[in-house]
Amino acid sequence: MNQNKLETISNLFEGKEIISIWDSEKEDYYFSVVDVISALTNSIEPRKYWSVLKNRLKKEGSELTTKCSQLKMKAPDGKVRLRDALDTKGILRLIESVPSPKAEPFKLWLANLGSERIDEVFDPEIAIKRAINYYRKRGYSDRWIETRLKGILDRNKLTNVWKEGGISQEYEYGILTNEIYKEWSGMKANEYKAYKGIRKESLRDNMSDIEIVLTDLGEIATRELAREHKPHGFKQNKVIAKMGGHAAKAARDDIEKNLGKSVISNQNNLNYQYLENKEKLENKK
């Protein structure tokens, strides 16, 4: 796991330093609880504040304290110590438990978020419009958005076919998807993300037009092959996934032969940069 100062989260807490650790396997952040407490309360003794709050939560039967992990983090004095840490969901629950004026904007944001999701249950079109507006605000073209939304629909069709073929576990979907990615790009999804310098962000949202087309081609080919050959169980579907990925690989090879260069790009669409990556670049210079 890589320790870093997550710039985005720090900005949410008015520039206060929040030490975080990125778990590449779980694809989630773990945040220093004491740092978050300090940012929310301005307590002179945030460790003591957290100790009292932790005891209160235990008495209330909250599962939050059991979700805490002890992770090695660099302290302000430069020494590495074991510190209480929570993942993203845990930190949001912690914020809800802190009686602080600074926590109120976050609580209001969470309440609004929940209200929006309920509205979307009754009218799914709201979610689609929200997604379109999200992409437009970030500079994506309508053509790109159309391709992206169609890719989501095609992906859903593929998972439905996998379900019919006896695939039911989330981790199985992930492995089969990685088989498609590895076959045409040479990388698993998390490796592809690392190559592009992204973490929790969507891989497809950071792909070029050609990369998206090849990704969609691999999944569509896998879906049609599965419909034709009707594989059942994980092993058989894994073979089909490789075949689908190979179809995209053949298309990639042909494109690259005519272009004279790789279509796999390390470019992303982020409008921010991870501080640890920035430090690495500076060190290289």
N, C-alpha and C positions, 0 to 999 in steps of 0.2 A: 504494500500500500504506500502511496506517495503522499507525504505531508506537503501542504501548500497553504497559502493565504488566498482564499477564494474571493476575488475582487467583487463579484456580483453580490454575494451575501454580505460582504463588508459594507457595501454601499447601502444596503437595506438597513443596516444598523448605524447609520450616520457616520460611516467611516471608521467605526471601531474595529479593532483587529479581532477577527474570529478565526482561530486556527482550525483547519479542517484536514481530514485525510480522505483521499480518494481510494475506494476499494474497486479496482478494475474488474474483479471477478463478479461482485454483486452489482457493479455499476451504480454505486451510490456513495454519497459523502457521509462521513462521520465527523460531527462538530464537537468542539470542546464545550461542555456544558457550562463550566465556570466562565468562559469567555462570553457566552450568550447571556448568562445571568448578569455579568458585569455590564454588558451593553444595555440591557433592559432596565436595570435598577440603579446604576451608578453607585452601587454599594461599595463602601470602603473595604469590606471583607466579603467578596463574592463567594469564597470557598465556604465560609461560615453560613452565609445565606443559603447556599445550595444544600448544606448539611441539614439545616433546619427544615427546608422545603422537602428534602428527600424523606426525612422522618415523618413529616405530615402526610406525604403521599403514600407511604407504606401503611400508616394507620388507616388511611381511607381505602386501602386495598387496590390502589392504582398499580397497573402493570408497568407503568413507565419506568420505575426503578429497576425492574428485572430486565428491561430492555437495554440498560446501560452497559456499555463495554468499557473495559479498562485498556486503553491504548497508549502506546508510547508517543508522547508529543513534546516538542521543544517548548520549554517554559520561557517567560520573558527574560530570565537571567541567562538564557542560552543552554541550560542543562535539560537533558531529556528525562522526563518522568512519566509515570503512568498517570493518566488523567481520565476522568469520566467522560465518555463520549456517547452521543446519540446519532442515529441516522436521520435522514430528512424528515420522515414521518414523526419520529420521536421528538425532534426539536420543535415541530409545529405543535405537538401536544404539550410540550414543556411551556411554550409561550402562552398557551391557553390557561396554564396553571399558575402563571406568575401575576400577582396583583400589582401591576405597575402601569402608570399612565402611558409609558412607552410601548406597552404590549397591546394597548387598546386598538391602535391602527391595524395591527396584525389580526386581532380577533375579528374586527369588522371586515377585513379582507377575506378571512376564512368563511365568515357568515355569508358574505355576498357570493363567494365562490360556490358554496353549498346551494344557495338559492338559484344561481344560474343553472346548476346541474339538474335541479328539480324541474325547472322550466323546460330544459332540453328533453326530459323524459316525456313531457306532454307534447312538445313540438320539436322533433329532431332537426327540423330545418334551421332552427336557431343555432345549433352546433355547427352545421355546415357553413352558415353565413359567418359565424365567428371565426372559423378556420380560414375562410377566404379573406376576410378582413385582416386577419393576423398576417397572412402571407403578403398581401398587398402593402401593408404598412412597412414590411421589411424589404420591399423592392422587388419581389418576385413578379414576373410577367404573368398575365392571365393564361397564356399558353402553358407556362410551367405549372401553374396552379391546376389547370385542367388535367395535365398529365399526372400530377401528384395525386389528385383525388381519384382518378381512374385507377392508379396503381393501388390505392387503398382498397378499392372495390375488388380488384383482381386478387389482391392478397387475401381478402375475406373468402373469395370463391375457392382459393387454394386450401385454406384451413378447413373449409367445409368438406372438401374432397378428402383431406387427411383424416378428418373425423370419421367419414364413411369407411376409411381403410383401417380403422382401429386405433388411431392416434388420439389420445385423450389428455396426456400430461403436457403442461406448459414447457417443461424442459425438453420434451421430445420435439415440439415445434421449433424450439431454438436450435437444436442439433440438426434437424432437417434443413432449416434455413441456412445454417452454416455450411452444410454440404453444397448447397447451390452456390453460395458466395465463394467458397474455396475453389470450386471447380472452374468458375469463370474469371475470378479476380486473383486467386492465389492466396486470399486472406479470409479468415473468419470475420464475422461482423465486428467483434470487439477489436480485432487487429486493424481492420479497415478504419475504425473510429480513431484508434491511436495514430494511424498514419496521417489522418486528416487533422489531428490535434483537437478532437472533440471528445466529450465524455458522456454526460446524460443526454446531450442534444441528439435529435433524430439524425441518423446517418443519411437517409434519403434527402432530408432538407438541406444537406450540405454536399450533395452530389451535383455534377454537371449534367447537362441534358443527356449526353451519351451514356454516362454511368447509370442514370435512372432507366433509360431505355433497355440497357443490358440487364439490369436487375429485374425489371418487369418481364423481359423476354425469358429469363431463366425460370421465373415463377410460373409464367403462363405455360411454358413448355412442360414443366413438371406437372402442372395441373392436367393438361391434355394427355400426357403419357400415363398418368395415374388413372384417368378415366378409361383409357384404352386397355391398359394391362391389369387394372384392378388389383393392385398389391394389397396385402393385408399384413398388418403388424409393422413394427418398427424397422426390422431388417430389410424387408421387401421395399418399404417406402424410402429407405435410405438409398437403395440402388437407383430407384426412379429419380430421386432428388439429384443424384450425381448426373444422371442422363440429361435432366433438364438444365442443369448448370453447364453441361458440356455444349448444349445447343447455343447458349449465350457466349461460351468460350470461342466457338467456331466463328460466330458473328464478330466478336472482338478481334480475333486474329485477322480476319479479312479487312476490317476497318483499319487496324493498325498497319497492315501491309501497305495499304494505299496512302495512309496518312504519313507513314514514316516515323511515327512516334507513339508512345503509349497513351491510351485514353484514360488510364487510371491517374487521377490527380490528387495531390495532397492539399489542394485548396479547400477552404471552408467558407461558409457565409456568416461567420460570427462577427458581431460588431464590438466584441471585447476580446481580451486575451488573458489567459491564465497567468498569474504572476510568476509562478515557478517556471513556466515556459519562457516568459520574458527574461527571467534571470539566466536561464540556460543560453538563450541567444546572446545576451550581453557577455556572458563568460566566454562564449565561442569567439566573439569579436575581440 
